[in-house]
Amino acid sequence: MTSIDHIRQPRNLIGNQGSRLRGKDPLPRLLVQLLERAGEPAIVERAASRPWASALFQGRRHVIALRLSGPDAQERRAVFAAGLEEAEWSLPRHFVADITIDGGHSAPQEEVIELSALTIEDW
């Protein structure tokens, strides 16, 4: 997308205010929904996001590690993974184009899930 309006600068420089959410990183909203899907207790061990673009689309690539703990962690991991690619996500002005489990590891009463996701701006 191109723009010929080079003079007018956006005034809203504080994120998550007003109607200028377009292009904002959807990672925080995605993390909340992933934690809800994982169940309690779970934490975000690591999360990073970087810009991504193709010839037609723009968005962000996310890398996330979640730590599930408790006596039912292994069962919660299986429930979390089941149908993850088909899950519906509520991300204003973005959609999840791809989400996969890349790996992880297990320990007694603990599971780490490593994910990657691609979100695209919804025009």
Secondary structure, 3 states (H helix, E strand, C coil): CCCCCCCCCCCCCCCCCCCCCCCCCCHHHHHHHHHHHHCCCEEEEEEEEEEEECCCCEEEEEEEEEEEECCCHHHHHHHHHCCHHHCCCCCCCEEEEEEEEEEEEEECCEEEEEEEEEEEECC
